[in-house]
Amino acid sequence: TELTEKLEEVVMIWTKQIRQVLVESEQIRREADDVGPSAELEHWKSRMSSFNSLLDEIKSSRVKKIISILLAARSKILKQWKELDRSVTIAANEAKDNVGYLYALDKFFGPLANASPVMMEHIPSLMNTVFMIYYTSPYYNTSEHMTSLFLKITNQMINTCKTYLCEG
């Protein structure tokens, strides 16, 4: 029981740390008003990296040993642990999925940033790709994500026009 209590303390510390990561990941992002769509891809890549690292740690042999000891001791703390493990897995899957979908848009980001204001040739393909993401993505198809993406695409178009006017 003394070993079980010590291990439960360790798992409670991990639980608190993981909850903090989950809470921080759900907070509203602070971004500059004129940030472009590449920032959206970078955000999800960073989030994917963080959650994959966290998953690797959760799946490590050290953690598995501690969890199996607590399982054998029928610890009540395991219910919370399993719930957190599930939440981290969902967050990692969401980030990975969103990165995959946003990479489909990545080919438009360069031309959108470097084109002249007559960028109309890229818009239909870009909008078709955004529609495909909205239609097929199990995570990214929320109004919050789509609004953020459209805002960033619009910001990039405005920045391109400003740059063109300042150079001309």
VEXGU-311491 format. One line per 4 residues: number of its first residue (from 1); their letters; for each residue z, x, y of N, C-alpha, C. Coordinates in nm, 2 decimals, m for minus. Layout:
<atoms>
NUM> a> Z,X,Y,Z,X,Y,Z,X,Y | ...;
</atoms>
This chain:
<atoms>
1> telt> 0.00,0.08,m0.12,0.00,0.00,0.00,0.00,0.09,0.13 | 0.06,0.20,0.12,0.06,0.29,0.24,m0.08,0.34,0.27 | m0.15,0.38,0.16,m0.29,0.42,0.18,m0.37,0.31,0.23 | m0.35,0.19,0.17,m0.43,0.07,0.22,m0.40,0.04,0.37;
5> ekle> m0.28,0.05,0.41,m0.25,0.03,0.55,m0.32,0.13,0.64 | m0.32,0.26,0.60,m0.38,0.36,0.68,m0.53,0.34,0.69 | m0.59,0.30,0.57,m0.74,0.28,0.57,m0.77,0.15,0.65 | m0.68,0.05,0.65,m0.71,m0.07,0.73,m0.70,m0.03,0.88;
9> evvm> m0.61,0.06,0.92,m0.60,0.10,1.06,m0.73,0.17,1.10 | m0.79,0.25,1.01,m0.91,0.32,1.04,m1.03,0.22,1.06 | m1.03,0.12,0.97,m1.14,0.02,0.97,m1.12,m0.07,1.10 | m1.00,m0.09,1.14,m0.97,m0.17,1.26,m1.02,m0.09,1.38;
13> iwtk> m1.01,0.04,1.38,m1.06,0.12,1.49,m1.21,0.12,1.50 | m1.27,0.13,1.38,m1.42,0.12,1.37,m1.47,m0.01,1.42 | m1.39,m0.12,1.37,m1.43,m0.25,1.41,m1.43,m0.27,1.56 | m1.33,m0.22,1.62,m1.32,m0.23,1.77,m1.43,m0.15,1.84;
17> qirq> m1.46,m0.03,1.79,m1.57,0.05,1.84,m1.71,m0.02,1.83 | m1.73,m0.08,1.71,m1.86,m0.14,1.68,m1.87,m0.27,1.76 | m1.76,m0.34,1.78,m1.77,m0.46,1.86,m1.80,m0.43,2.01 | m1.75,m0.32,2.05,m1.78,m0.27,2.19,m1.93,m0.24,2.20;
21> vlve> m1.99,m0.17,2.10,m2.13,m0.14,2.11,m2.21,m0.27,2.11 | m2.17,m0.37,2.03,m2.24,m0.50,2.02,m2.23,m0.57,2.15 | m2.11,m0.57,2.21,m2.09,m0.64,2.34,m2.18,m0.57,2.45 | m2.17,m0.44,2.46,m2.25,m0.37,2.56,m2.40,m0.39,2.54;
25> seqi> m2.45,m0.41,2.42,m2.59,m0.42,2.39,m2.64,m0.56,2.44 | m2.55,m0.66,2.45,m2.58,m0.79,2.49,m2.56,m0.82,2.64 | m2.51,m0.72,2.71,m2.49,m0.74,2.85,m2.63,m0.73,2.93 | m2.63,m0.80,3.04,m2.75,m0.80,3.12,m2.78,m0.66,3.17;
29> rrea> m2.91,m0.62,3.16,m2.95,m0.49,3.20,m2.97,m0.48,3.35 | m2.93,m0.37,3.41,m2.95,m0.35,3.55,m3.07,m0.26,3.56 | m3.18,m0.31,3.62,m3.30,m0.23,3.63,m3.35,m0.25,3.78 | m3.43,m0.15,3.82,m3.49,m0.15,3.95,m3.58,m0.27,3.96;
33> ddvg> m3.60,m0.32,4.08,m3.68,m0.44,4.10,m3.83,m0.42,4.07 | m3.87,m0.30,4.07,m4.02,m0.27,4.05,m4.05,m0.20,3.92 | m3.96,m0.21,3.82,m3.98,m0.14,3.69,m4.09,m0.20,3.62 | m4.17,m0.12,3.55,m4.29,m0.17,3.48,m4.26,m0.20,3.33;
37> psae> m4.36,m0.24,3.26,m4.34,m0.28,3.12,m4.31,m0.16,3.02 | m4.34,m0.04,3.06,m4.30,0.07,2.97,m4.15,0.08,2.96 | m4.07,0.03,3.06,m3.93,0.04,3.06,m3.88,m0.06,2.95 | m3.95,m0.17,2.92,m3.91,m0.26,2.82,m3.92,m0.19,2.68;
41> lehw> m4.03,m0.12,2.66,m4.04,m0.05,2.53,m3.94,0.06,2.52 | m3.91,0.13,2.63,m3.81,0.24,2.62,m3.67,0.18,2.59 | m3.64,0.06,2.65,m3.51,0.00,2.63,m3.49,m0.03,2.48 | m3.60,m0.09,2.42,m3.59,m0.13,2.28,m3.59,m0.01,2.18;
45> ksrm> m3.66,0.09,2.22,m3.66,0.22,2.14,m3.52,0.28,2.14 | m3.46,0.28,2.26,m3.32,0.33,2.27,m3.22,0.25,2.19 | m3.24,0.12,2.20,m3.15,0.03,2.13,m3.17,0.04,1.98 | m3.29,0.06,1.93,m3.32,0.08,1.79,m3.26,0.21,1.74;
49> ssfn> m3.27,0.31,1.82,m3.21,0.44,1.78,m3.06,0.43,1.77 | m2.99,0.36,1.86,m2.85,0.34,1.86,m2.80,0.26,1.74 | m2.87,0.15,1.71,m2.83,0.07,1.60,m2.86,0.13,1.47 | m2.97,0.21,1.46,m3.00,0.27,1.33,m2.90,0.38,1.30;
53> slld> m2.86,0.45,1.41,m2.75,0.55,1.39,m2.62,0.49,1.34 | m2.59,0.38,1.40,m2.47,0.30,1.36,m2.48,0.25,1.22 | m2.60,0.20,1.18,m2.62,0.16,1.04,m2.61,0.27,0.95 | m2.66,0.39,0.98,m2.65,0.51,0.90,m2.51,0.54,0.87;
57> eiks> m2.43,0.53,0.98,m2.29,0.57,0.96,m2.21,0.46,0.88 | m2.25,0.34,0.90,m2.18,0.23,0.82,m2.22,0.24,0.67 | m2.34,0.29,0.64,m2.39,0.30,0.50,m2.35,0.44,0.44 | m2.28,0.53,0.52,m2.25,0.66,0.47,m2.15,0.65,0.35;
61> srvk> m2.15,0.75,0.27,m2.06,0.75,0.15,m1.92,0.75,0.19 | m1.88,0.81,0.30,m1.74,0.81,0.34,m1.69,0.67,0.37 | m1.77,0.60,0.45,m1.74,0.46,0.48,m1.74,0.37,0.36 | m1.84,0.39,0.27,m1.85,0.31,0.15,m1.72,0.33,0.06;
65> kiis> m1.68,0.45,0.05,m1.56,0.48,m0.03,m1.44,0.41,0.03 | m1.42,0.41,0.16,m1.30,0.35,0.22,m1.31,0.19,0.20 | m1.43,0.14,0.22,m1.45,0.00,0.20,m1.43,m0.04,0.05 | m1.47,0.04,m0.04,m1.45,0.01,m0.18,m1.30,0.01,m0.22;
69> illa> m1.23,0.10,m0.16,m1.08,0.11,m0.18,m1.02,m0.02,m0.13 | m1.06,m0.06,m0.01,m1.00,m0.18,0.05,m1.04,m0.30,m0.03 | m1.16,m0.30,m0.08,m1.21,m0.41,m0.17,m1.12,m0.42,m0.29 | m1.09,m0.31,m0.35,m1.01,m0.31,m0.47,m0.87,m0.36,m0.44;
73> arsk> m0.82,m0.33,m0.31,m0.69,m0.37,m0.27,m0.69,m0.51,m0.22 | m0.81,m0.57,m0.22,m0.82,m0.71,m0.16,m0.77,m0.73,m0.02 | m0.81,m0.63,0.06,m0.78,m0.63,0.20,m0.84,m0.75,0.27 | m0.76,m0.81,0.36,m0.81,m0.92,0.44,m0.91,m0.88,0.55;
77> ilkq> m0.90,m0.75,0.59,m0.98,m0.70,0.70,m1.13,m0.69,0.67 | m1.16,m0.70,0.54,m1.30,m0.69,0.50,m1.39,m0.80,0.54 | m1.33,m0.92,0.56,m1.41,m1.03,0.61,m1.47,m1.00,0.75 | m1.39,m0.94,0.84,m1.43,m0.90,0.97,m1.54,m0.79,0.96;
81> wkel> m1.51,m0.70,0.87,m1.60,m0.58,0.85,m1.74,m0.63,0.81 | m1.74,m0.72,0.71,m1.87,m0.77,0.66,m1.95,m0.84,0.77 | m1.88,m0.92,0.85,m1.94,m0.99,0.96,m2.00,m0.89,1.06 | m1.92,m0.78,1.09,m1.98,m0.68,1.19,m2.09,m0.61,1.13;
85> drsv> m2.09,m0.57,1.00,m2.20,m0.51,0.93,m2.32,m0.59,0.94 | m2.31,m0.72,0.92,m2.42,m0.81,0.93,m2.47,m0.82,1.08 | m2.39,m0.82,1.17,m2.43,m0.82,1.31,m2.50,m0.70,1.35 | m2.46,m0.59,1.31,m2.52,m0.46,1.34,m2.66,m0.46,1.27;
89> tiaa> m2.67,m0.50,1.15,m2.80,m0.51,1.07,m2.90,m0.60,1.15 | m2.85,m0.71,1.19,m2.94,m0.80,1.27,m2.99,m0.74,1.40 | m2.89,m0.67,1.47,m2.93,m0.61,1.59,m3.03,m0.49,1.57 | m3.01,m0.42,1.46,m3.10,m0.31,1.43,m3.24,m0.37,1.39;
93> neak> m3.24,m0.48,1.31,m3.37,m0.54,1.28,m3.44,m0.59,1.40 | m3.37,m0.66,1.49,m3.43,m0.71,1.61,m3.49,m0.60,1.69 | m3.42,m0.49,1.71,m3.47,m0.38,1.79,m3.59,m0.32,1.73 | m3.59,m0.30,1.60,m3.70,m0.24,1.53,m3.83,m0.33,1.54;
97> dnvg> m3.80,m0.46,1.52,m3.91,m0.56,1.53,m3.97,m0.56,1.67 | m3.88,m0.56,1.77,m3.93,m0.57,1.91,m4.01,m0.44,1.95 | m3.96,m0.33,1.90,m4.04,m0.20,1.93,m4.18,m0.21,1.86 | m4.18,m0.26,1.74,m4.31,m0.28,1.68,m4.41,m0.37,1.76;
101> ylya> m4.36,m0.48,1.80,m4.44,m0.57,1.88,m4.48,m0.51,2.02 | m4.38,m0.44,2.08,m4.41,m0.39,2.21,m4.51,m0.27,2.20 | m4.51,m0.20,2.09,m4.61,m0.09,2.07,m4.75,m0.15,2.08 | m4.77,m0.28,2.04,m4.90,m0.34,2.04,m4.94,m0.36,2.19;
105> ldkf> m4.85,m0.36,2.28,m4.88,m0.37,2.42,m4.89,m0.24,2.49 | m4.84,m0.14,2.43,m4.83,0.00,2.49,m4.97,0.05,2.53 | m5.07,0.01,2.46,m5.21,0.06,2.49,m5.26,0.00,2.62 | m5.19,m0.10,2.67,m5.23,m0.16,2.80,m5.15,m0.10,2.92;
109> fgpl> m5.04,m0.04,2.89,m4.95,0.00,3.00,m5.02,0.11,3.08 | m5.09,0.21,3.01,m5.15,0.32,3.09,m5.26,0.26,3.18 | m5.36,0.19,3.12,m5.47,0.13,3.20,m5.41,0.04,3.31 | m5.31,m0.03,3.29,m5.25,m0.12,3.39,m5.19,m0.03,3.50;
113> anas> m5.13,0.08,3.47,m5.07,0.16,3.57,m5.17,0.25,3.65 | m5.28,0.28,3.59,m5.38,0.38,3.65,m5.51,0.31,3.69 | m5.52,0.18,3.68,m5.64,0.12,3.71,m5.65,0.09,3.86 | m5.76,0.05,3.91,m5.77,0.00,4.04,m5.73,m0.14,4.04;
117> pvmm> m5.71,m0.20,4.16,m5.67,m0.34,4.16,m5.76,m0.44,4.09 | m5.88,m0.39,4.06,m5.98,m0.47,3.99,m5.95,m0.44,3.84 | m5.83,m0.48,3.79,m5.79,m0.45,3.66,m5.81,m0.57,3.57 | m5.89,m0.66,3.61,m5.92,m0.79,3.54,m5.97,m0.77,3.40;
121> ehip> m6.04,m0.66,3.37,m6.09,m0.63,3.24,m5.98,m0.62,3.13 | m5.86,m0.58,3.18,m5.75,m0.56,3.08,m5.67,m0.68,3.06 | m5.67,m0.77,3.16,m5.58,m0.89,3.16,m5.60,m0.98,3.04 | m5.72,m1.02,3.00,m5.74,m1.11,2.89,m5.68,m1.06,2.76;
125> slmn> m5.71,m0.93,2.73,m5.66,m0.87,2.60,m5.50,m0.85,2.61 | m5.45,m0.82,2.73,m5.31,m0.81,2.75,m5.24,m0.94,2.72 | m5.30,m1.05,2.78,m5.24,m1.18,2.77,m5.25,m1.23,2.62 | m5.36,m1.20,2.55,m5.37,m1.24,2.41,m5.26,m1.17,2.33;
129> tvfm> m5.24,m1.04,2.36,m5.14,m0.97,2.28,m5.00,m1.02,2.31 | m4.97,m1.05,2.44,m4.84,m1.11,2.47,m4.82,m1.25,2.40 | m4.93,m1.33,2.40,m4.93,m1.46,2.32,m4.90,m1.43,2.18 | m4.96,m1.33,2.12,m4.94,m1.30,1.98,m4.80,m1.26,1.95;
133> iyyt> m4.74,m1.19,2.04,m4.60,m1.15,2.03,m4.51,m1.27,2.03 | m4.54,m1.36,2.13,m4.46,m1.48,2.15,m4.47,m1.57,2.02 | m4.59,m1.58,1.97,m4.62,m1.67,1.86,m4.56,m1.62,1.73 | m4.56,m1.48,1.71,m4.53,m1.43,1.58,m4.39,m1.36,1.57;
137> spyy> m4.34,m1.32,1.68,m4.21,m1.24,1.67,m4.09,m1.33,1.64 | m4.01,m1.30,1.54,m3.89,m1.38,1.52,m3.78,m1.36,1.62 | m3.79,m1.24,1.69,m3.68,m1.21,1.79,m3.72,m1.22,1.93 | m3.84,m1.17,1.96,m3.89,m1.15,2.10,m3.94,m1.27,2.17;
141> ntse> m3.95,m1.38,2.09,m4.02,m1.50,2.15,m3.92,m1.59,2.22 | m3.82,m1.54,2.29,m3.73,m1.62,2.37,m3.78,m1.62,2.51 | m3.74,m1.72,2.59,m3.79,m1.73,2.73,m3.73,m1.61,2.81 | m3.61,m1.57,2.77,m3.55,m1.46,2.84,m3.63,m1.33,2.82;
145> hmts> m3.67,m1.30,2.70,m3.75,m1.18,2.67,m3.89,m1.19,2.73 | m3.95,m1.30,2.72,m4.09,m1.32,2.77,m4.09,m1.31,2.92 | m3.99,m1.37,2.99,m3.98,m1.37,3.13,m3.96,m1.22,3.18 | m3.87,m1.15,3.11,m3.85,m1.01,3.15,m3.98,m0.93,3.13;
149> lflk> m4.05,m0.95,3.02,m4.18,m0.88,3.00,m4.28,m0.92,3.11 | m4.30,m1.04,3.14,m4.40,m1.09,3.24,m4.36,m1.03,3.38 | m4.23,m1.03,3.41,m4.19,m0.97,3.53,m4.23,m0.82,3.54 | m4.21,m0.75,3.43,m4.24,m0.61,3.43,m4.39,m0.58,3.44;
153> itnq> m4.47,m0.67,3.37,m4.61,m0.66,3.38,m4.66,m0.68,3.53 | m4.60,m0.79,3.59,m4.64,m0.82,3.72,m4.60,m0.71,3.82 | m4.48,m0.65,3.80,m4.43,m0.54,3.88,m4.53,m0.42,3.87 | m4.58,m0.40,3.75,m4.68,m0.29,3.73,m4.81,m0.31,3.80;
157> mint> m4.85,m0.44,3.80,m4.98,m0.47,3.87,m4.96,m0.46,4.02 | m4.84,m0.50,4.07,m4.81,m0.48,4.22,m4.81,m0.34,4.26 | m4.74,m0.26,4.17,m4.73,m0.11,4.20,m4.86,m0.04,4.20 | m4.95,m0.09,4.11,m5.09,m0.03,4.10,m5.16,m0.07,4.23;
161> ckty> m5.15,m0.19,4.27,m5.22,m0.23,4.40,m5.16,m0.15,4.52 | m5.03,m0.14,4.53,m4.97,m0.06,4.64,m5.02,0.08,4.64 | m5.02,0.15,4.52,m5.07,0.28,4.51,m5.22,0.29,4.56 | m5.30,0.20,4.51,m5.44,0.20,4.55,m5.46,0.18,4.70;
165> lceg> m5.38,0.09,4.76,m5.39,0.07,4.91,m5.34,0.19,4.99 | m5.24,0.26,4.94,m5.19,0.38,5.01,m5.28,0.50,5.00 | m5.36,0.50,4.89,m5.45,0.61,4.87,m5.58,0.59,4.95 | m5.61,0.46,4.97,m5.74,0.42,5.03,m5.74,0.43,5.17;
</atoms>
